[in-house]
Amino acid sequence: MTNKYLIDTNILVYAFTDIDPTKQLIAKELLKNLINNNENLTISIQNVVEFTKTTKIKFSRPMTDERLDEVLSKFRVNFNIINYDINTIKNMSKLLKDSADFFDCLLVATMQDYDINTIITENEKDFKKIKNITIINPFKWFIMNFMNLPKEYRDKNKSKVIIFPVSFKTKTTRKNDSYLGAKAIIEASHELEYYEEDFLCEPHEKGIFTEEQLTIKDTDFTKIKHKILDKFSKVYDGKKFPIILGSDHSTTIPIIEALDKKEKDFGIVVFDAHTDLREPWGKDTWWHACVSREVSKKHKTLLVGTRSMDNSDIDFLQSRAGGNIGVIFAKDLLSSKKQHNWDLASCFELEEKLRQLPKKVYISIDVDVFDPSIIRYTDTPEPGGLNWTQLNNLLKKVFEEKEVIGVDIVEFSPSKEKACFAESYLLSKLVYKIIAYKYYTR
Ligand SMILES: [Mn+2]
């Protein structure tokens, strides 16, 4: 028997209560695996105290006395419980210098008494402050893996699709929670079913690899841009089909720059309520309002679903530089005379405009192209947008007409992830649909 790991209180809380059913499954599975591998389930008496405090005092519905008795008996029988003493507390003072939490230091000092240097915990942030300790977060990988596919369908080398999650927060006057968007979409994807009813297939069989989320702490756009450009250039080999789950719309700028190094001639189709044609002002603010202007400098660009713009945008569109940009307004897609035969009329208009773009295209989907009745959680919602079926029909058309080299989904801004599950789920299904369009469109 080895004594390598200490199991932190949060893992115990997830395993022995139902506050988070998904995490409960993972925590239980983890404990079972440790037992099967002949590992000791080691906890400190401090974890038992914290567990009791959490379930009895912090929970809005406290654990019953009977249930707590039962769990504590399980700890006594099945776990190896270690304890601290005066010497532990003396040693602990060295750890406190790292400005870590007092009780986290006590826990680590106790571990050190027993030569344990790995902690299994959800709380990476606080334990990272303490040196010489290895942290395993069992939830991280699970949560950040699109659909949680079986191993053979998420193999890095064999997968045809690569999901690239990006999280950052630029300086804007708005709330801007889009840095949480990728995570919410991936988490919701765990509820997707494999079967694709339009194409009678299971698109996951093409293999979907999820890259580790690129989390950027800088708020300066120039720094953000370089970090995305660097990482995506390493990840993208020109063979896999990339689906980028972004933060705000400025995500698209470095992605296009990275693609420029691998692909010669491609157009861009932007689904967006806004024209995003502003001239960048200031050094690093409001870049998400300049995206279409930026990318159209090098690439023929088609805006679809437009219904919010400035006078200056119209001037720009009529200028020479604006000649690279085509627009399909939402009002033209959704006008009443087309309602009786929506598919045909709207897709015909798209088909015509797509002819002016090169054979290869990249698609950028700003989720505010949807009507706010479909997606509420975005920072600049705009009435009069597309519904689920309309956007999917238009997307399908692009895939039928062009070779699509990549897609991004940006500007999803979930605040309370549970409150916007329907939206997160809808967008995860959109990702799955896109994979179907890519590989099953004739
Ligand atoms: Mn927009």
Residues whose N, C-alpha, C, O or C-beta is under 5 A from the ligand:
A	BS01	MN	D272 A273 H274 D366 D368
